[in-house]
Amino acid sequence: MDTTTIFCESDEFCKEFEPQWEQHLLESSLKQRRRQGALCLSEIMTIMVGFHLSVYRTFKPYYLNYVLRYQRGYFPGLVSYKRFVELLQGSLVPLCCFLTSRFGQCSGISFIDSTKISVCHNRRIGSHKVMAEFAARGKTSVGWFYGFKLHLVINDQGELLGVKITAGNVDDRDPVPELTRSLFGKLFGDRGYISQSLFEQLREQGVQLVTKVRKNMKNKLLPLFDKLLLRKRSITETVNDPLKNISQIEHSRHRSPVNLIGDLTTFQFLAMKQLSDVIARCHAHGIKIYTPSPPTQKSRIIYFSPVGADALLRNKRS
């Protein structure tokens, strides 16, 4: 996705967001000059999103070697690297709101999952200072880690419906009620979300929580439709994998929480571009893609991710 497209979407958002944001800011008793900066908020957000879409692993080489050299035509008022880092701190709230504005639509079938975000190696927990105020020790099925948990809710097309970042020691079930306020239909999760009280609470909200049973629990009968969709929980990995391997959300080089939000916002641009490319290729090869709304048990639905569609295209060519 090119810089112009990212800037246009960011600028349209900032035109509506900034006037409302300024109304809720607290006024200071000290006199302030309130000079207009050389870079506007939408330009700062565009540079951040562009960084996470690039091949650079750290922001400093990206800004010094790429932005300052080759993107002065896009950003005439570029500032020094040190000044840009200072301006970057004020873009955290707009980036969070921008991410929320790009959420997808609930189709009645949603998937929930959590993944760890380690901020350092376990041997360096004592000396870690960047995220020490927010991070905590946690444990997953893989082992212990130090950092955060990223809780995601996505629809059947891989679009984000809800995001929350918590400390590593927070139970996976705690943020579920907040993440599912605007959802309806069925919500599929793993065994970590088994809770009778949570099931009853979600049912009052109009959401049916569907999970597999543990080995020490009595087996329960599930409709065939629910069993098939439980196998599609791997669609959450099509979100976690780009975040960790393309956007590099899990590494030890974060210097502020702004980078984490920038990664999530970037994924929305990456997902929409990837999904549109896959749909175009599927139509070119005569593969029809559709999602009925609302979904029913009798409907024959092919739920896919961009990775699954690529495999389908390869099989058809062979």
C-alpha atoms as a printed R data frame, in Angstrom:
    type eleno elety resid chain resno       x       y       z
1   ATOM     1    CA   MET     A     1   0.000   0.000   0.000
2   ATOM     2    CA   ASP     A     2   1.529   3.325  -1.064
3   ATOM     3    CA   THR     A     3   2.180   6.347   1.129
4   ATOM     4    CA   THR     A     4  -0.502   8.477  -0.532
5   ATOM     5    CA   THR     A     5  -3.284   5.997   0.269
6   ATOM     6    CA   ILE     A     6  -2.215   5.691   3.894
7   ATOM     7    CA   PHE     A     7  -2.001   9.465   4.281
8   ATOM     8    CA   CYS     A     8  -5.426  10.071   2.728
9   ATOM     9    CA   GLU     A     9  -7.114   7.641   5.115
10  ATOM    10    CA   SER     A    10  -5.180   8.998   8.098
11  ATOM    11    CA   ASP     A    11  -5.951  12.600   7.170
12  ATOM    12    CA   GLU     A    12  -9.681  11.925   6.746
13  ATOM    13    CA   PHE     A    13  -9.705  10.371  10.200
14  ATOM    14    CA   CYS     A    14  -7.749  13.235  11.797
15  ATOM    15    CA   LYS     A    15 -10.113  15.860  10.351
16  ATOM    16    CA   GLU     A    16 -12.955  14.332  12.365
17  ATOM    17    CA   PHE     A    17 -10.940  13.208  15.380
18  ATOM    18    CA   GLU     A    18  -8.813  16.250  16.273
19  ATOM    19    CA   PRO     A    19 -11.687  18.736  16.908
20  ATOM    20    CA   GLN     A    20 -13.395  16.268  19.251
21  ATOM    21    CA   TRP     A    21 -10.112  15.367  20.931
22  ATOM    22    CA   GLU     A    22  -9.248  19.004  21.668
23  ATOM    23    CA   GLN     A    23 -12.590  19.477  23.419
24  ATOM    24    CA   HIS     A    24 -11.708  16.775  25.962
25  ATOM    25    CA   LEU     A    25  -8.128  17.903  26.674
26  ATOM    26    CA   LEU     A    26  -7.414  19.492  30.050
27  ATOM    27    CA   GLU     A    27  -6.346  23.125  29.972
28  ATOM    28    CA   SER     A    28  -3.124  24.188  31.664
29  ATOM    29    CA   SER     A    29  -2.840  27.288  33.848
30  ATOM    30    CA   LEU     A    30   0.500  28.106  32.233
31  ATOM    31    CA   LYS     A    31   0.659  30.121  29.055
32  ATOM    32    CA   GLN     A    32   1.537  28.080  26.004
33  ATOM    33    CA   ARG     A    33   2.519  29.290  22.562
34  ATOM    34    CA   ARG     A    34   0.588  26.551  20.729
35  ATOM    35    CA   ARG     A    35   2.616  26.914  17.556
36  ATOM    36    CA   GLN     A    36   1.632  24.668  14.707
37  ATOM    37    CA   GLY     A    37   4.211  21.948  14.181
38  ATOM    38    CA   ALA     A    38   6.071  21.311  10.967
39  ATOM    39    CA   LEU     A    39   4.468  17.851  10.805
40  ATOM    40    CA   CYS     A    40   0.745  17.409  11.296
41  ATOM    41    CA   LEU     A    41  -0.732  14.470  13.178
42  ATOM    42    CA   SER     A    42  -1.765  12.601  10.036
43  ATOM    43    CA   GLU     A    43   1.799  12.822   8.673
44  ATOM    44    CA   ILE     A    44   3.213  11.377  11.898
45  ATOM    45    CA   MET     A    45   0.724   8.512  11.781
46  ATOM    46    CA   THR     A    46   1.512   7.878   8.107
47  ATOM    47    CA   ILE     A    47   5.237   7.609   8.817
48  ATOM    48    CA   MET     A    48   4.575   5.189  11.677
49  ATOM    49    CA   VAL     A    49   2.302   2.960   9.595
50  ATOM    50    CA   GLY     A    50   4.770   3.073   6.713
51  ATOM    51    CA   PHE     A    51   7.566   1.941   9.009
52  ATOM    52    CA   HIS     A    52   5.691  -1.177  10.068
53  ATOM    53    CA   LEU     A    53   4.889  -1.968   6.441
54  ATOM    54    CA   SER     A    54   8.557  -1.690   5.479
55  ATOM    55    CA   VAL     A    55  11.390  -4.216   5.764
56  ATOM    56    CA   TYR     A    56  13.232  -2.192   8.414
57  ATOM    57    CA   ARG     A    57  13.468  -3.829  11.829
58  ATOM    58    CA   THR     A    58  14.100  -0.641  13.824
59  ATOM    59    CA   PHE     A    59  12.691   2.850  13.390
60  ATOM    60    CA   LYS     A    60  15.910   4.881  13.539
61  ATOM    61    CA   PRO     A    61  17.470   3.472  10.325
62  ATOM    62    CA   TYR     A    62  14.071   3.702   8.633
63  ATOM    63    CA   TYR     A    63  13.688   7.395   9.449
64  ATOM    64    CA   LEU     A    64  17.293   8.435   8.815
65  ATOM    65    CA   ASN     A    65  18.057   6.313   5.757
66  ATOM    66    CA   TYR     A    66  14.674   6.186   4.034
67  ATOM    67    CA   VAL     A    67  12.262   8.905   5.148
68  ATOM    68    CA   LEU     A    68  14.767  11.767   5.282
69  ATOM    69    CA   ARG     A    69  16.369  10.734   1.987
70  ATOM    70    CA   TYR     A    70  13.532   9.576  -0.239
71  ATOM    71    CA   GLN     A    71  10.250  10.878   1.196
72  ATOM    72    CA   ARG     A    72  10.809  14.622   1.450
73  ATOM    73    CA   GLY     A    73   8.452  15.018  -1.475
74  ATOM    74    CA   TYR     A    74   5.652  13.485   0.615
75  ATOM    75    CA   PHE     A    75   6.593  15.278   3.861
76  ATOM    76    CA   PRO     A    76   8.123  18.729   3.157
77  ATOM    77    CA   GLY     A    77   8.269  19.643   6.855
78  ATOM    78    CA   LEU     A    78  10.376  16.723   8.060
79  ATOM    79    CA   VAL     A    79  12.120  17.243  11.384
80  ATOM    80    CA   SER     A    80  15.163  15.622  12.938
81  ATOM    81    CA   TYR     A    81  14.973  12.114  14.338
82  ATOM    82    CA   LYS     A    82  15.196  13.321  17.937
83  ATOM    83    CA   ARG     A    83  12.338  15.781  17.426
84  ATOM    84    CA   PHE     A    84  10.185  13.194  15.674
85  ATOM    85    CA   VAL     A    85  10.548  10.798  18.611
86  ATOM    86    CA   GLU     A    86   9.258  13.575  20.874
87  ATOM    87    CA   LEU     A    87   6.277  14.189  18.584
88  ATOM    88    CA   LEU     A    88   5.587  10.479  18.407
89  ATOM    89    CA   GLN     A    89   4.508  10.299  22.043
90  ATOM    90    CA   GLY     A    90   1.443  12.418  21.304
91  ATOM    91    CA   SER     A    91   0.176  10.037  18.635
92  ATOM    92    CA   LEU     A    92  -0.654   7.117  20.951
93  ATOM    93    CA   VAL     A    93  -4.288   8.098  21.580
94  ATOM    94    CA   PRO     A    94  -4.982   8.957  17.907
95  ATOM    95    CA   LEU     A    95  -3.440   5.653  16.798
96  ATOM    96    CA   CYS     A    96  -5.673   3.750  19.238
97  ATOM    97    CA   CYS     A    97  -8.762   5.538  17.950
98  ATOM    98    CA   PHE     A    98  -7.638   5.084  14.345
99  ATOM    99    CA   LEU     A    99  -7.280   1.357  14.977
100 ATOM   100    CA   THR     A   100 -10.797   1.225  16.431
101 ATOM   101    CA   SER     A   101 -12.222   3.058  13.428
102 ATOM   102    CA   ARG     A   102 -10.811   0.400  11.087
103 ATOM   103    CA   PHE     A   103 -12.428  -2.573  12.843
104 ATOM   104    CA   GLY     A   104 -14.450  -4.946  10.678
105 ATOM   105    CA   GLN     A   105 -18.137  -5.812  10.925
106 ATOM   106    CA   CYS     A   106 -19.436  -8.706  12.997
107 ATOM   107    CA   SER     A   107 -21.011 -11.370  10.777
108 ATOM   108    CA   GLY     A   108 -22.398 -13.556  13.563
109 ATOM   109    CA   ILE     A   109 -19.351 -15.861  13.596
110 ATOM   110    CA   SER     A   110 -16.363 -14.649  15.614
111 ATOM   111    CA   PHE     A   111 -13.154 -16.191  16.907
112 ATOM   112    CA   ILE     A   112 -11.258 -15.177  20.028
113 ATOM   113    CA   ASP     A   113  -7.683 -15.951  20.953
114 ATOM   114    CA   SER     A   114  -4.731 -14.568  22.869
115 ATOM   115    CA   THR     A   115  -1.026 -14.610  22.134
116 ATOM   116    CA   LYS     A   116   2.000 -13.668  24.179
117 ATOM   117    CA   ILE     A   117   4.186 -10.652  23.465
118 ATOM   118    CA   SER     A   118   7.547 -11.144  25.131
119 ATOM   119    CA   VAL     A   119   9.528  -7.971  25.702
120 ATOM   120    CA   CYS     A   120  12.790  -9.670  26.672
121 ATOM   121    CA   HIS     A   121  14.370 -13.048  27.350
122 ATOM   122    CA   ASN     A   122  13.543 -14.643  30.689
123 ATOM   123    CA   ARG     A   123  17.175 -14.300  31.783
124 ATOM   124    CA   ARG     A   124  17.008 -10.521  31.337
125 ATOM   125    CA   ILE     A   125  13.808  -9.879  33.301
126 ATOM   126    CA   GLY     A   126  15.676  -8.300  36.192
127 ATOM   127    CA   SER     A   127  17.499  -5.792  34.001
128 ATOM   128    CA   HIS     A   128  14.587  -4.888  31.706
129 ATOM   129    CA   LYS     A   129  13.395  -1.294  32.223
130 ATOM   130    CA   VAL     A   130  11.547  -0.129  29.096
131 ATOM   131    CA   MET     A   131   8.264  -1.941  29.809
132 ATOM   132    CA   ALA     A   132   8.870  -2.764  33.479
133 ATOM   133    CA   GLU     A   133   5.974  -0.540  34.553
134 ATOM   134    CA   PHE     A   134   3.429  -2.431  32.434
135 ATOM   135    CA   ALA     A   135   4.784  -5.943  31.760
136 ATOM   136    CA   ALA     A   136   4.410  -8.982  34.011
137 ATOM   137    CA   ARG     A   137   5.292 -12.663  34.104
138 ATOM   138    CA   GLY     A   138   2.856 -15.035  32.463
139 ATOM   139    CA   LYS     A   139   2.569 -18.612  31.306
140 ATOM   140    CA   THR     A   140   1.154 -20.188  28.167
141 ATOM   141    CA   SER     A   141   1.049 -23.734  26.863
142 ATOM   142    CA   VAL     A   142   4.573 -23.169  25.504
143 ATOM   143    CA   GLY     A   143   6.121 -21.940  28.748
144 ATOM   144    CA   TRP     A   144   6.839 -18.894  30.881
145 ATOM   145    CA   PHE     A   145   7.386 -15.432  29.424
146 ATOM   146    CA   TYR     A   146   7.702 -11.810  30.506
147 ATOM   147    CA   GLY     A   147   5.643  -9.190  28.744
148 ATOM   148    CA   PHE     A   148   2.055  -8.751  27.607
149 ATOM   149    CA   LYS     A   149  -0.896 -10.687  26.276
150 ATOM   150    CA   LEU     A   150  -2.594  -9.600  23.078
151 ATOM   151    CA   HIS     A   151  -6.291 -10.527  23.071
152 ATOM   152    CA   LEU     A   152  -7.892 -10.557  19.621
153 ATOM   153    CA   VAL     A   153 -11.432 -11.053  18.353
154 ATOM   154    CA   ILE     A   154 -11.772 -11.519  14.590
155 ATOM   155    CA   ASN     A   155 -14.593 -12.349  12.213
156 ATOM   156    CA   ASP     A   156 -14.730 -15.158   9.654
157 ATOM   157    CA   GLN     A   157 -12.825 -13.010   7.124
158 ATOM   158    CA   GLY     A   158  -9.869 -12.321   9.410
159 ATOM   159    CA   GLU     A   159 -10.800  -8.703  10.207
160 ATOM   160    CA   LEU     A   160 -10.228  -7.388  13.708
161 ATOM   161    CA   LEU     A   161 -13.347  -6.852  15.808
162 ATOM   162    CA   GLY     A   162 -11.707  -6.169  19.153
163 ATOM   163    CA   VAL     A   163  -8.212  -5.773  20.575
164 ATOM   164    CA   LYS     A   164  -6.900  -5.464  24.093
165 ATOM   165    CA   ILE     A   165  -3.373  -5.557  25.483
166 ATOM   166    CA   THR     A   166  -2.988  -6.710  29.084
167 ATOM   167    CA   ALA     A   167  -0.148  -7.712  31.343
168 ATOM   168    CA   GLY     A   168   1.152 -11.247  30.971
169 ATOM   169    CA   ASN     A   169  -0.416 -12.461  34.230
170 ATOM   170    CA   VAL     A   170  -4.021 -11.606  33.266
171 ATOM   171    CA   ASP     A   171  -6.435 -14.492  32.735
172 ATOM   172    CA   ASP     A   172  -7.621 -14.937  29.150
173 ATOM   173    CA   ARG     A   173 -11.250 -14.820  30.315
174 ATOM   174    CA   ASP     A   174 -11.047 -11.445  32.071
175 ATOM   175    CA   PRO     A   175 -11.177  -9.137  28.994
176 ATOM   176    CA   VAL     A   176 -13.811 -11.210  27.147
177 ATOM   177    CA   PRO     A   177 -16.908  -9.242  28.324
178 ATOM   178    CA   GLU     A   178 -15.340  -5.959  27.218
179 ATOM   179    CA   LEU     A   179 -14.223  -7.338  23.854
180 ATOM   180    CA   THR     A   180 -17.651  -8.785  23.036
181 ATOM   181    CA   ARG     A   181 -19.886  -5.779  23.754
182 ATOM   182    CA   SER     A   182 -20.753  -5.208  20.105
183 ATOM   183    CA   LEU     A   183 -20.805  -8.870  19.025
184 ATOM   184    CA   PHE     A   184 -23.700 -11.212  18.348
185 ATOM   185    CA   GLY     A   185 -24.072 -14.798  17.247
186 ATOM   186    CA   LYS     A   186 -21.433 -17.430  18.015
187 ATOM   187    CA   LEU     A   187 -17.998 -16.903  19.554
188 ATOM   188    CA   PHE     A   188 -15.461 -19.719  19.172
189 ATOM   189    CA   GLY     A   189 -12.468 -20.080  21.474
190 ATOM   190    CA   ASP     A   190 -10.074 -22.652  22.872
191 ATOM   191    CA   ARG     A   191 -10.263 -24.492  26.190
192 ATOM   192    CA   GLY     A   192  -8.759 -21.532  28.035
193 ATOM   193    CA   TYR     A   193 -12.110 -19.728  27.827
194 ATOM   194    CA   ILE     A   194 -14.156 -22.444  29.555
195 ATOM   195    CA   SER     A   195 -16.164 -20.836  32.345
196 ATOM   196    CA   GLN     A   196 -19.793 -21.344  33.303
197 ATOM   197    CA   SER     A   197 -20.165 -17.813  34.655
198 ATOM   198    CA   LEU     A   198 -18.638 -16.355  31.482
199 ATOM   199    CA   PHE     A   199 -20.937 -18.503  29.353
200 ATOM   200    CA   GLU     A   200 -24.006 -17.213  31.206
201 ATOM   201    CA   GLN     A   201 -22.817 -13.603  31.013
202 ATOM   202    CA   LEU     A   202 -22.231 -13.787  27.267
203 ATOM   203    CA   ARG     A   203 -25.572 -15.481  26.715
204 ATOM   204    CA   GLU     A   204 -27.295 -12.494  28.308
205 ATOM   205    CA   GLN     A   205 -25.478 -10.295  25.764
206 ATOM   206    CA   GLY     A   206 -26.718 -12.424  22.873
207 ATOM   207    CA   VAL     A   207 -23.411 -14.240  22.304
208 ATOM   208    CA   GLN     A   208 -23.031 -18.026  22.423
209 ATOM   209    CA   LEU     A   209 -19.576 -19.136  23.574
210 ATOM   210    CA   VAL     A   210 -18.498 -22.392  21.907
211 ATOM   211    CA   THR     A   211 -15.381 -24.239  23.098
212 ATOM   212    CA   LYS     A   212 -14.041 -27.755  23.198
213 ATOM   213    CA   VAL     A   213 -14.206 -29.679  26.471
214 ATOM   214    CA   ARG     A   214 -11.272 -30.634  28.652
215 ATOM   215    CA   LYS     A   215 -10.219 -34.233  29.118
216 ATOM   216    CA   ASN     A   216 -11.578 -34.372  32.680
217 ATOM   217    CA   MET     A   217 -14.998 -32.999  31.652
218 ATOM   218    CA   LYS     A   218 -18.049 -34.844  30.476
219 ATOM   219    CA   ASN     A   219 -18.435 -34.878  26.741
220 ATOM   220    CA   LYS     A   220 -21.282 -32.794  25.343
221 ATOM   221    CA   LEU     A   221 -23.054 -32.988  22.032
222 ATOM   222    CA   LEU     A   222 -22.402 -30.148  19.623
223 ATOM   223    CA   PRO     A   223 -24.170 -29.437  16.351
224 ATOM   224    CA   LEU     A   224 -22.170 -30.426  13.307
225 ATOM   225    CA   PHE     A   225 -22.045 -26.774  12.266
226 ATOM   226    CA   ASP     A   226 -20.321 -25.813  15.540
227 ATOM   227    CA   LYS     A   227 -17.854 -28.708  15.295
228 ATOM   228    CA   LEU     A   228 -16.811 -27.652  11.818
229 ATOM   229    CA   LEU     A   229 -16.327 -24.046  12.861
230 ATOM   230    CA   LEU     A   230 -14.296 -25.073  15.910
231 ATOM   231    CA   ARG     A   231 -11.772 -26.513  13.477
232 ATOM   232    CA   LYS     A   232 -11.511 -23.085  11.841
233 ATOM   233    CA   ARG     A   233 -10.122 -21.455  14.981
234 ATOM   234    CA   SER     A   234  -6.751 -21.581  13.242
235 ATOM   235    CA   ILE     A   235  -7.869 -18.508  11.301
236 ATOM   236    CA   THR     A   236  -6.617 -16.529  14.293
237 ATOM   237    CA   GLU     A   237  -3.095 -17.619  13.361
238 ATOM   238    CA   THR     A   238  -3.461 -15.742  10.065
239 ATOM   239    CA   VAL     A   239  -3.586 -12.635  12.255
240 ATOM   240    CA   ASN     A   240  -0.949 -13.579  14.827
241 ATOM   241    CA   ASP     A   241   1.565 -14.756  12.226
242 ATOM   242    CA   PRO     A   242   1.743 -11.469  10.220
243 ATOM   243    CA   LEU     A   243   1.869  -9.473  13.448
244 ATOM   244    CA   LYS     A   244   4.846 -11.427  14.770
245 ATOM   245    CA   ASN     A   245   6.726 -12.308  11.590
246 ATOM   246    CA   ILE     A   246   5.975  -9.346   9.289
247 ATOM   247    CA   SER     A   247   5.223  -6.426  11.603
248 ATOM   248    CA   GLN     A   248   7.678  -7.761  14.218
249 ATOM   249    CA   ILE     A   249   5.395  -6.992  17.153
250 ATOM   250    CA   GLU     A   250   7.310  -9.385  19.431
251 ATOM   251    CA   HIS     A   251  10.915  -8.339  19.837
252 ATOM   252    CA   SER     A   252  13.169  -6.690  22.396
253 ATOM   253    CA   ARG     A   253  13.632  -3.404  20.525
254 ATOM   254    CA   HIS     A   254  10.421  -1.601  21.524
255 ATOM   255    CA   ARG     A   255  11.193   1.695  23.203
256 ATOM   256    CA   SER     A   256   7.629   2.818  23.922
257 ATOM   257    CA   PRO     A   257   4.051   1.445  23.889
258 ATOM   258    CA   VAL     A   258   3.395   3.483  20.730
259 ATOM   259    CA   ASN     A   259   5.164   0.831  18.650
260 ATOM   260    CA   LEU     A   260   2.742  -1.877  19.770
261 ATOM   261    CA   ILE     A   261  -0.283   0.171  18.701
262 ATOM   262    CA   GLY     A   262   1.434   1.058  15.448
263 ATOM   263    CA   ASP     A   263   1.864  -2.631  14.659
264 ATOM   264    CA   LEU     A   264  -1.837  -3.338  15.172
265 ATOM   265    CA   THR     A   265  -2.899  -0.374  13.063
266 ATOM   266    CA   THR     A   266  -0.535  -1.472  10.318
267 ATOM   267    CA   PHE     A   267  -2.054  -4.946  10.304
268 ATOM   268    CA   GLN     A   268  -5.426  -3.471   9.348
269 ATOM   269    CA   PHE     A   269  -3.864  -1.907   6.238
270 ATOM   270    CA   LEU     A   270  -1.961  -5.124   5.498
271 ATOM   271    CA   ALA     A   271  -5.025  -7.334   5.965
272 ATOM   272    CA   MET     A   272  -7.270  -5.261   3.721
273 ATOM   273    CA   LYS     A   273  -4.652  -5.163   0.946
274 ATOM   274    CA   GLN     A   274  -3.953  -8.903   1.243
275 ATOM   275    CA   LEU     A   275  -7.650  -9.772   1.299
276 ATOM   276    CA   SER     A   276  -8.422  -7.641  -1.754
277 ATOM   277    CA   ASP     A   277  -5.522  -9.217  -3.679
278 ATOM   278    CA   VAL     A   278  -6.709 -12.731  -2.842
279 ATOM   279    CA   ILE     A   279 -10.308 -11.965  -3.829
280 ATOM   280    CA   ALA     A   280  -9.132 -10.538  -7.149
281 ATOM   281    CA   ARG     A   281  -7.033 -13.629  -7.867
282 ATOM   282    CA   CYS     A   282  -9.871 -15.968  -6.880
283 ATOM   283    CA   HIS     A   283 -12.275 -14.209  -9.231
284 ATOM   284    CA   ALA     A   284  -9.668 -14.356 -11.994
285 ATOM   285    CA   HIS     A   285  -9.488 -18.150 -11.601
286 ATOM   286    CA   GLY     A   286 -13.258 -18.615 -11.392
287 ATOM   287    CA   ILE     A   287 -13.448 -19.258  -7.638
288 ATOM   288    CA   LYS     A   288 -16.551 -17.722  -6.062
289 ATOM   289    CA   ILE     A   289 -16.289 -16.357  -2.542
290 ATOM   290    CA   TYR     A   290 -19.333 -15.440  -0.512
291 ATOM   291    CA   THR     A   291 -20.435 -15.156   3.100
292 ATOM   292    CA   PRO     A   292 -24.179 -15.397   3.807
293 ATOM   293    CA   SER     A   293 -25.578 -13.134   6.487
294 ATOM   294    CA   PRO     A   294 -26.852 -14.203   8.879
295 ATOM   295    CA   PRO     A   295 -25.189 -17.646   8.652
296 ATOM   296    CA   THR     A   296 -27.343 -20.693   9.252
297 ATOM   297    CA   GLN     A   297 -26.561 -24.307   9.968
298 ATOM   298    CA   LYS     A   298 -27.881 -25.437   6.581
299 ATOM   299    CA   SER     A   299 -25.773 -22.978   4.606
300 ATOM   300    CA   ARG     A   300 -22.787 -24.350   2.726
301 ATOM   301    CA   ILE     A   301 -20.094 -21.846   3.585
302 ATOM   302    CA   ILE     A   302 -16.406 -21.830   2.735
303 ATOM   303    CA   TYR     A   303 -14.612 -19.858   5.427
304 ATOM   304    CA   PHE     A   304 -11.151 -18.973   4.333
305 ATOM   305    CA   SER     A   305  -8.122 -16.944   5.214
306 ATOM   306    CA   PRO     A   306  -5.733 -15.390   2.687
307 ATOM   307    CA   VAL     A   307  -3.323 -18.269   3.377
308 ATOM   308    CA   GLY     A   308  -6.045 -20.847   2.734
309 ATOM   309    CA   ALA     A   309  -7.096 -19.111  -0.463
310 ATOM   310    CA   ASP     A   310  -3.513 -19.214  -1.738
311 ATOM   311    CA   ALA     A   311  -3.447 -22.961  -1.166
312 ATOM   312    CA   LEU     A   312  -6.761 -23.285  -2.992
313 ATOM   313    CA   LEU     A   313  -5.357 -21.394  -5.961
314 ATOM   314    CA   ARG     A   314  -2.247 -23.577  -6.069
315 ATOM   315    CA   ASN     A   315  -4.343 -26.751  -6.003
316 ATOM   316    CA   LYS     A   316  -6.517 -25.482  -8.851
317 ATOM   317    CA   ARG     A   317  -3.484 -24.623 -11.001
318 ATOM   318    CA   SER     A   318  -2.013 -28.103 -10.481
